[in-house]
Amino acid sequence: MTQVAIDGIDGAGKTTFADALAVELEKSRGSVIRASVLINNNDPDASRIIRAC
């Protein structure tokens, strides 16, 4: 299993890149699972949960 994380500022092209990457990975690996994580920078507990993963 290969895991990839894509991070960047708003408007940087993350979704466009992820879409293109998913197409290529599906060709070579057969399946792709995509997930999004919403981080609330004003919630210290949310930040702690993300760092722990």
Summary of the structure (lengths in Angstrom):
residues: 53
radius of gyration: 13.7
end to end distance: 17.0
largest distance: 39.7
contacts: 69
relative contact order: 0.11
helix: 47%
strand: 0%
